[in-house]
Every structure is written in C-alpha cells, then in structure tokens.
C-alpha cells in the first residue's frame, strides 16, 4: 500500500515498565504486547478493516488519523497523554491515544476485546469531530463515523 493511501492507521506502544523491572515482568509485557498486536495487525486485525477507508472520501484537510494504542502505560506516561493530540496542519494529521488496560482489554474475552477496540475508536471520533469543528476543517465526520460503524460491524 502506498503512503498516500494510508488514512486510518494504528500504532501500538507495548506495556511500559520501570527500569528495575524483572525479566519475568519484561517477558510478560512483551507477551501482552504481542497478543494485543494480533488484534491490530493479525489475521482478524482491525488495521486491514480501517485501510478500506480513503481520506479523499471525507475531505481534503485530513490525510492521516493515527490511533495510538498505549498498553498499560505507567502513571507518568498516562498523566502526559492527551485525549487527542493537536492537529498537525503541515502533515494534515492527528494522533488519537487510546489507553489499553487489564480491565478494559486483557481481562476480556476475544469478543469483549474486539468490542472495546470498536467502541474506543468510535468514541474517539467524537473528540476528533470537536477538533474538526474548532479548526474549521472540511472533514465530513458524520460520514466517517457512519462508514466506520458499518465496516467495524463487518468483523
């Protein structure tokens, strides 16, 4: 897929650890990160579903929306994450952090995990709609949210 075709993308930050973490803790964090990654880029991952949408169908002001999944971030990182990052005019992009925890993802069934991912993405679009309105961007958020709801339900 060409770079220009990327509109909705995903980024995964593996679980955060303190410098004095044991090898067992490091191994467990990697295991959880690998597991989560299968829900994004695996055979039934949502990344391929998100790639079906093209930015030109929603306006010219937004080229990349990056869903940034932070797995079990340490408190310091958590305090410094914004609900939504500022719009980057030069890149026509925006980053949207999503916090993944034991409670909202890892303790759930497979169905519950996919449900969390879908709900989180759709809820974050409401925040994105506020940015679009405030910055007077031409992105058709109603169409984007509607199309996303349709394709996420196909999974």
Rosetta blueprint (number, residue, H / E / L):
1 X L
2 X L
3 X H
4 X H
5 X H
6 X L
7 X L
8 X E
9 X E
10 X E
11 X E
12 X E
13 X E
14 X L
15 X L
16 X L
17 X L
18 X L
19 X L
20 X L
21 X L
22 X L
23 X H
24 X H
25 X H
26 X H
27 X H
28 X H
29 X H
30 X H
31 X H
32 X H
33 X H
34 X H
35 X H
36 X H
37 X H
38 X H
39 X H
40 X H
41 X H
42 X L
43 X L
44 X L
45 X L
46 X H
47 X H
48 X H
49 X H
50 X H
51 X L
52 X L
53 X L
54 X L
55 X H
56 X H
57 X H
58 X L
59 X L
60 X L
61 X L
62 X L
63 X L
64 X E
65 X E
66 X E
67 X E
68 X E
69 X E
70 X E
71 X E
72 X L
73 X L
74 X L
75 X H
76 X H
77 X H
78 X H
79 X H
80 X H
81 X L
82 X L
83 X L
84 X L
85 X L
86 X L
87 X L
88 X E
89 X L
90 X L
91 X L
92 X L
93 X E
94 X E
95 X E
96 X E
97 X E
98 X E
99 X E
100 X E
101 X L
102 X H
103 X H
104 X H
105 X H
106 X H
107 X L
108 X L
109 X L
110 X H
111 X H
112 X H
113 X H
114 X H
115 X H
116 X H
117 X H
118 X H
119 X H
120 X H
121 X H
122 X H
123 X H
124 X H
125 X H
126 X H
127 X H
128 X H
129 X H
130 X H
131 X H
132 X H
133 X H
134 X H
135 X H
136 X L
137 X L
138 X L
139 X L
140 X L
141 X H
142 X H
143 X H
144 X H
145 X H
146 X H
147 X H
148 X H
149 X H
150 X H
151 X H
152 X H
153 X H
154 X L
155 X L
